[in-house]
Amino acid sequence: MSVVTQSDIRPGLFRALLDDLGELGVSGPRARASLTATLSVVLSVTVALWLHLDNAWWAGISGFMVSQATSAASFKKGLQRISGTALGAAAAFLAMRWIAYDHVASYLFLFFFTLVGVLGYEVKRNGYAWLLAAVTAGMIVLMSLEQPMVTLHAAVYRTAEVAIGTFVAMLVAFALADDAQNEIAEPEPPGFLGADRAALLHATRSALSVMLIPIVWDWLELPMSGAQMGITAIVVSAVPALGTPPSILLSTVVTRGLHRIVGCLIGGAAALFCLMIPLTSFLPWLLALAGGVWIAMHIQTSARGTGYVGTQISIAFIMTLVQGFGPPLSIWPGAERFAGILIGLVILLLVSLVLWPSEEKA
């Protein structure tokens, strides 16, 4: 992919998105990336549906997220995604023995595991695995607060869904990814003992946001699951914080959050539009899924700063369009998931704005 200089990047998020859409094509590196991601998602979802897993959309999301520019990068990210998911699922299952029906203990578990996961993302070489462990553990605990007996089922099925999507994406990457690109050497991270105050405070704020989610959820008597809110609060916090000035870090988190909102709005609205057609036959539904994923990956590979918007378009689109064990019959499950994402983001941004001063003393 050609290098784009700062002078080539036009201001304005929506103008950049329109420019990206104007570059859609079926040849070149971006088209190859879109093809790889599309095949990964479609095959992952098909296999998950064939196995009658609970949430085939998790397999699809894993297939998208593991699709990287090279097969080596896909393999590395895939191993971290599977190991992090398995670790988080195991931790949630083991912890539920002590925290079941004890909301205070559950809140403390959410706080601690999110703190360690986000901090590990900042300071450990396999940071993506640490982040996925926090996401998975928080999601399963939030799902099991009212029904602890479903914890084992949720842990096993979530790990299986992620593993299927990951393995499919790795196989597709080995077949199609461009291995001619040079891998960029990553600097050695400092580890937990080398974490600075900025990284620790950032992880603490993220953990506090996740801990507040079930409290707000119960207070507002929300009908949807708190799991999507927890995922949002964690993944939006996945920004480099080590050694970053507080004001810049806050701006980065807010920008990432706004990009998540824009991506969720676009992806969710596109999927809901597809559901209203409706897509009740398998092949048209699968083609609609493939088209949305192709466009989302095309945007994710943009050099205009819209990449995270493309990621969120894909997640919202897949989560909304993939329901049950076949083509969806209702728009409401997708709408509930979409609402959970937005509420979780609002909680995170409010915590950040209230507790995150523009400057902190060293």
Secondary structure, DSSP 4 states (H G I P E B T S, - for coil): -----GGGPPS-HHHHHHHHHHT--SSSHHHHHHHHHHHHHHHHHHHHHHTT-S-HHHHHHHHHHH--SSHHHHHHHHHHHHHHHHHHHHHHHHHHHHHTT-HHHHHHHHHHHHHHHHHHHHHSTTHHHHHHHHHHHHHHHHHHSS-GGGHHHHHHHHHHHHHHHHHHHHHHHHHHS-TTSPPPPPPPP--GGG--HHHHHHHHHHHHHHHHHHHHHHHHT-SS-SHHHHHHHHHTT-S--TT--HHHHHHHHHHHHHHHHHHHHHHHHHHHHHHTS---SHHHHHHHHHHHHHHHHHHHT-SSS-HHHHHHHHHHHHHHH-BTTBS-S-SHHHHHHHHHHHHHHHHHHHHHHHH--S----
